[in-house]
Every structure is written in C-alpha cells, then in structure tokens.
Amino acid sequence: MRNKKNAGEKPSIVVRLLSAVIVVMLLVAVITGVGMVSKLKEAYNRDEFSSIAWYAGQGDYGAMITQFRNSNYDVAPFDSQYAEEYQLAAYADAAFQKRYFESAGDETRTADLARRMEDARASITDLAPLLDEIDSIVAELPSHP
C-alpha cells in the first residue's frame, strides 16, 4: 500500500537536488569527452606528429621520402612548424630521382629535378648539414645502366 501512496507524491527536495547534480555532472562529462576527442584528433594530425621530422632526425632518408610521398606533402604543401623537414624530404626525393634519371640520360627530368632540389635547398637553414649527407649518399649510389 505504501508504494501507491508514494507514487502520487512529489519527490523530496533532496532527491530533486541530487538529480540536478547528476544531470550537470553528465553534461560536464559529455563536454569534457568531446574536448578530449578534439585534442586527440589534433595530436595525430600530420603537423603535430610529424614522422618526416622523426625520420630526418634519425637519418633514415628512405623512410622519410616514403612518408613524404605517402602523405602527399609534395602535392599539397602547407604552412607548418616542420616546414624545413618537409623541404629536406623534398630535396632528398628529388636528389635520389635525379641520380636515376641522370644515369638514364633523361636530361629534361634531370633539369626539372635539379630545379626542385635548388628550390628546396633555398628553404633549408638549420638542417643544411643534412643536405651534404644526402648528397654524399646519392653520390655513392651506383649508376643506372
């Protein structure tokens, strides 16, 4: 009988207050969750977590070029805190290709790649010592028959 009597009554002020607190806490949790997802997306965008910069620091130029091409940095340039690393990748990419087309006798492609190398070299300041390292690696490559 008691349940029927309580069914028509209004909830007490304590119950209503606790319900309001729970609703506010749920809203805060949802807003915080959305903010965390947004931050997570930022952490993994190509500018914040640059594998090109990491590969450049490791001297792994083959992986750096692969990442550069797979991410289409050469097709879609953009402003970035890693702009110099991207230019280094563009330089290395052009240098290795130039070596191939040079030994294959393709003067048109060789000239275009030399221009790309010079454009990239002009943008590189702090990483300039790595240019010499890339040049020495390319010079040691065997000629393409």
N, C-alpha and C positions, 0 to 999 in steps of 0.2 A: 504494500500500500504506500509505503513511504516514497517509492520511485515515482508513482503517479503524482504525488503531491509536489515533488521537486521538479517535475517536468514542466509545470506551468510557471515556476518561479524564475526571476531573473538571476543570472549568475552574480555571485558576490563581487564586490569591488576588487578584491584580491585576485580573483580568477580573471577578471577583465584586464587588470593591470598586467598580470603575467602573460596573458595572451598578446597584449600590445607589445610587451618587451620581446616576446618570441618573434612576432612579425617584424619588428625593427631589426632584430639580430639576423633574421633570414634575408632581409633586404641588404643589409651591410655585407653579408656573406656573398650574395649574388654580385653585388657591385665589386667587391674585392676579387672574386673569381674572374669576372670579365677583365678587370685590370691586370690580373696575373697572366691571363691568356694573351692579352695585348703585349705585355712585356716579353713573354716567351716568343711570340712571333718576331718581335724586334731583335731578340738575341740571336736568332738564326737567319736573319736576312743576310744577303751577300756582303753588305757593307760592315756589319758589326762583327761577323765571324768570318774573316777572310782567310780561306785556305791558301789563296795565292800568296798572301803575305807570309804565311807559315812556311810554305814550300820555298819561297825566296830566302827566308832566313835559314833554312836547312840546306840550301844549295841544291835542292832537288829540282833542277830546271825542267826535266822531262814531265814530272808530275805537275809542276807549275804551268807549263804550256797546256797540258791536257785539261787542267781545271779552267784555264783561261778560255780555251776553245769550247769546252762543255757548257760553260756559263754564258757564252756569247758576249764576253766583255769586248771583243774586237768589233762586234756588230752594234752593240748598244752601250756606248760609253756614257758615263755619268759622273757627277761630282762625288768625291769620296775622300775619306781620310786615308785611304790606301791607294790613292791615285798614282803615286810613284811606283808602287809594287805592280800595279796593272800595266804601267808603261814598261817596266822591266820585263814583264811577261810578254808584252807585245814585241819588244826588242828581241828577246830570246826566240820567240816564234818566228819572226822574220829572219833572224840570223841563221837558224837551222834550215829553214826553207831556202834561203838564198844560197847556202852551201850546196844544196841538192841541185837547184836549177842552174847554178853557175857551172857545176861539173857536167851537167847535162847539155850545156851550150845554149840555154834559153835566155838570150840577152834581154828580152823585153821583161820577163818576170824577174830576172836578176836586178834590173834597174828599178823596177817598182818596189821590190823588197828592200833594196838599199835605201830608197827614199823613206820607206816605213821605218827602217832602223834609225835613220837620222832624225826623223820626227820624234820617235820615242826617246832617243838619246838626249834631245834638247830639253825634255821634261824631267830628266833624271838628275838629281843633285846628290843627295845623301847616299844613294845606292850606286854611285858611279864606279866604285871598285869592283862591283859585281859585273859590270859591263866588260871589264878586262878579263874576268874569269870566264864569262860566256864566250868571248872572242877566242880565248885560248882553247877552250873545249871544242869550239867549232873548227878551229884551225887544225886540230888533231884528228878530225873525222876523215875517214878515207874518201877519196874522190869517187863519185858515181860514174861507172863506165858509160 
